[in-house]
Amino acid sequence: MMEFDMVLIFVRDMARALEYYVNLLGFRLTSHKTIFEASEDMFAVVEGYGVRLGLHLDEEATAGRDKIVFRVESIDDAVQFLQDRGIPYTGPVEVAEGIYEVVIKDPDGREISIVSYG
């Protein structure tokens, strides 16, 4: 079954974002890595206060690009669930090594990601 995973936040400067969320707000850094062959840290996960935030580097980031992410055990089962209900989706695609994503949109066009880690 599907469960809430994280809020994905696009940031312009990863070091500045980590300073803010970890050192100022007290979140704990739980993952920090490049994505595929990127030359710099592209993605980090911070956790605290009962929430996970995914920080994704995008030098042209603007407010409003953030999205909800749900985690599933099987991306294939998630696709079948969407197909059975006639919900349009894109994917699945491998967004990072071993991480697969399907994207749906809510009625207002907001992207909602469904991901499988492995």
C-alpha contacts under 8 A as a table, 3 or more apart, distances in Angstrom:
res1	aa1	res2	aa2	distance
1	M	72	V	6.49
1	M	73	E	7.70
2	M	70	F	6.40
2	M	71	R	6.05
2	M	72	V	5.22
3	E	70	F	5.64
3	E	71	R	5.69
3	E	72	V	6.88
4	F	69	V	6.62
4	F	70	F	4.63
4	F	71	R	6.27
5	D	52	R	6.98
5	D	68	I	8.00
5	D	69	V	5.51
5	D	70	F	4.76
5	D	71	R	5.26
6	M	51	V	6.81
6	M	52	R	4.78
6	M	53	L	5.40
6	M	54	G	6.39
6	M	68	I	6.48
6	M	69	V	5.33
6	M	70	F	6.98
7	V	52	R	6.59
7	V	53	L	5.06
7	V	54	G	6.04
7	V	66	D	7.10
7	V	67	K	5.98
7	V	68	I	5.03
7	V	69	V	6.06
8	L	53	L	5.90
8	L	54	G	4.48
8	L	55	L	6.08
8	L	56	H	7.07
8	L	66	D	5.45
8	L	67	K	5.39
8	L	68	I	6.44
8	L	69	V	6.96
9	I	53	L	6.94
9	I	54	G	5.91
9	I	55	L	5.03
9	I	56	H	6.11
9	I	65	R	7.40
9	I	66	D	4.92
9	I	67	K	7.21
10	F	55	L	5.91
10	F	56	H	4.79
10	F	57	L	5.87
10	F	58	D	5.96
10	F	61	A	5.66
10	F	62	T	7.46
10	F	63	A	7.90
10	F	65	R	6.76
10	F	66	D	6.32
11	V	14	M	6.41
11	V	17	A	6.75
11	V	55	L	6.43
11	V	56	H	5.92
11	V	57	L	5.05
11	V	58	D	5.69
11	V	59	E	6.98
11	V	61	A	5.75
11	V	62	T	7.92
12	R	57	L	5.83
12	R	58	D	5.23
12	R	59	E	4.19
12	R	60	E	6.32
12	R	61	A	5.59
13	D	16	R	5.40
13	D	17	A	6.18
13	D	57	L	6.60
13	D	58	D	7.78
13	D	59	E	6.81
14	M	17	A	5.02
14	M	18	L	6.08
14	M	41	D	7.37
14	M	42	M	7.47
14	M	55	L	7.55
14	M	56	H	7.73
14	M	57	L	5.97
15	A	18	L	5.20
15	A	19	E	6.12
16	R	19	E	5.07
16	R	20	Y	6.22
17	A	20	Y	5.11
17	A	21	Y	6.12
17	A	55	L	7.71
18	L	21	Y	5.24
18	L	22	V	5.46
18	L	23	N	7.27
19	E	22	V	5.58
19	E	23	N	5.09
19	E	24	L	6.55
20	Y	23	N	5.80
20	Y	24	L	4.94
20	Y	25	L	6.33
21	Y	24	L	5.84
21	Y	25	L	4.96
21	Y	26	G	6.36
21	Y	27	F	5.62
21	Y	46	V	7.46
22	V	25	L	5.79
22	V	26	G	4.86
22	V	27	F	4.50
22	V	28	R	5.83
22	V	29	L	6.65
22	V	46	V	7.30
23	N	26	G	5.61
23	N	27	F	7.44
26	G	48	G	7.24
27	F	46	V	5.74
27	F	47	E	5.29
27	F	48	G	4.71
27	F	49	Y	7.70
28	R	46	V	5.25
28	R	47	E	5.15
28	R	48	G	6.19
29	L	32	H	7.43
29	L	44	A	7.35
29	L	45	V	6.07
29	L	46	V	4.41
29	L	47	E	6.53
30	T	44	A	7.53
30	T	45	V	5.56
30	T	46	V	5.59
30	T	47	E	6.83
31	S	43	F	7.89
31	S	44	A	5.20
31	S	45	V	4.93
31	S	46	V	7.14
32	H	41	D	6.91
32	H	42	M	7.94
32	H	43	F	5.86
32	H	44	A	4.16
32	H	45	V	6.49
33	K	41	D	5.29
33	K	42	M	6.33
33	K	43	F	5.64
33	K	44	A	6.41
34	T	37	E	7.14
34	T	38	A	5.65
34	T	39	S	7.17
34	T	40	E	6.01
34	T	41	D	4.52
34	T	42	M	4.92
34	T	43	F	6.28
35	I	38	A	5.69
35	I	41	D	7.63
35	I	42	M	6.08
35	I	43	F	7.09
35	I	96	A	5.59
35	I	97	E	7.56
36	F	96	A	6.05
36	F	97	E	6.71
38	A	41	D	7.37
38	A	42	M	7.18
41	D	44	A	7.80
41	D	57	L	7.69
42	M	56	H	5.81
42	M	57	L	4.94
43	F	54	G	7.04
43	F	55	L	5.57
43	F	56	H	4.62
43	F	57	L	6.22
44	A	54	G	5.86
44	A	55	L	5.10
44	A	56	H	6.70
45	V	52	R	6.73
45	V	53	L	5.64
45	V	54	G	4.56
45	V	55	L	6.06
46	V	52	R	5.83
46	V	53	L	5.37
46	V	54	G	6.65
46	V	55	L	7.75
47	E	50	G	7.26
47	E	51	V	5.77
47	E	52	R	4.48
47	E	53	L	6.30
48	G	51	V	5.57
48	G	52	R	6.68
57	L	61	A	7.90
58	D	61	A	5.14
61	A	65	R	7.46
62	T	65	R	6.54
63	A	66	D	7.19
67	K	110	R	7.09
67	K	111	E	5.89
67	K	112	I	5.90
67	K	113	S	7.34
68	I	111	E	7.30
68	I	112	I	5.14
68	I	113	S	6.31
69	V	112	I	5.91
69	V	113	S	4.62
69	V	114	I	5.77
69	V	115	V	7.10
70	F	112	I	7.70
70	F	113	S	6.15
70	F	114	I	4.76
70	F	115	V	6.23
71	R	114	I	5.74
71	R	115	V	4.95
71	R	116	S	5.86
71	R	117	Y	7.93
72	V	75	I	6.51
72	V	78	A	7.11
72	V	114	I	6.86
72	V	115	V	6.06
72	V	116	S	5.29
73	E	116	S	5.79
73	E	117	Y	7.52
74	S	77	D	5.27
74	S	78	A	6.45
74	S	116	S	6.04
75	I	78	A	4.95
75	I	79	V	6.21
75	I	92	P	7.38
75	I	100	Y	6.84
75	I	101	E	7.32
75	I	102	V	7.55
75	I	114	I	7.71
75	I	115	V	6.71
75	I	116	S	5.56
76	D	79	V	5.11
76	D	80	Q	6.27
77	D	80	Q	5.02
77	D	81	F	6.14
78	A	81	F	4.99
78	A	82	L	6.30
78	A	114	I	7.64
79	V	82	L	5.13
79	V	83	Q	6.10
79	V	92	P	7.87
79	V	102	V	7.53
80	Q	83	Q	5.01
80	Q	84	D	5.97
81	F	84	D	5.23
81	F	85	R	6.50
82	L	85	R	5.30
82	L	86	G	6.08
82	L	87	I	5.04
82	L	88	P	7.23
82	L	89	Y	7.51
83	Q	86	G	4.99
83	Q	87	I	6.13
83	Q	88	P	7.67
84	D	87	I	7.87
87	I	104	I	7.60
88	P	104	I	6.44
88	P	105	K	7.95
89	Y	102	V	6.56
89	Y	103	V	5.48
89	Y	104	I	4.69
89	Y	105	K	7.56
90	T	102	V	5.73
90	T	103	V	5.28
90	T	104	I	6.74
91	G	101	E	6.48
91	G	102	V	4.74
91	G	103	V	6.60
92	P	100	Y	6.16
92	P	101	E	5.19
92	P	102	V	4.64
92	P	103	V	7.81
93	V	100	Y	5.44
93	V	101	E	5.45
93	V	102	V	6.81
94	E	97	E	6.77
94	E	98	G	6.76
94	E	99	I	5.60
94	E	100	Y	4.40
94	E	101	E	6.41
95	V	99	I	5.85
95	V	100	Y	5.92
95	V	101	E	6.58
96	A	99	I	5.20
96	A	100	Y	7.40
98	G	117	Y	6.01
98	G	118	G	4.81
99	I	115	V	6.78
99	I	116	S	5.74
99	I	117	Y	4.67
99	I	118	G	5.90
100	Y	115	V	5.48
100	Y	116	S	5.27
100	Y	117	Y	6.68
100	Y	118	G	7.61
101	E	113	S	6.42
101	E	114	I	5.58
101	E	115	V	4.44
101	E	116	S	6.63
102	V	113	S	5.85
102	V	114	I	5.20
102	V	115	V	6.49
103	V	111	E	6.45
103	V	112	I	5.73
103	V	113	S	4.62
103	V	114	I	6.26
104	I	111	E	5.83
104	I	112	I	5.32
104	I	113	S	6.50
105	K	108	D	7.51
105	K	109	G	5.13
105	K	110	R	5.27
105	K	111	E	4.55
105	K	112	I	5.78
106	D	109	G	5.27
106	D	110	R	5.34
106	D	111	E	6.60
106	D	112	I	7.14
107	P	110	R	7.43
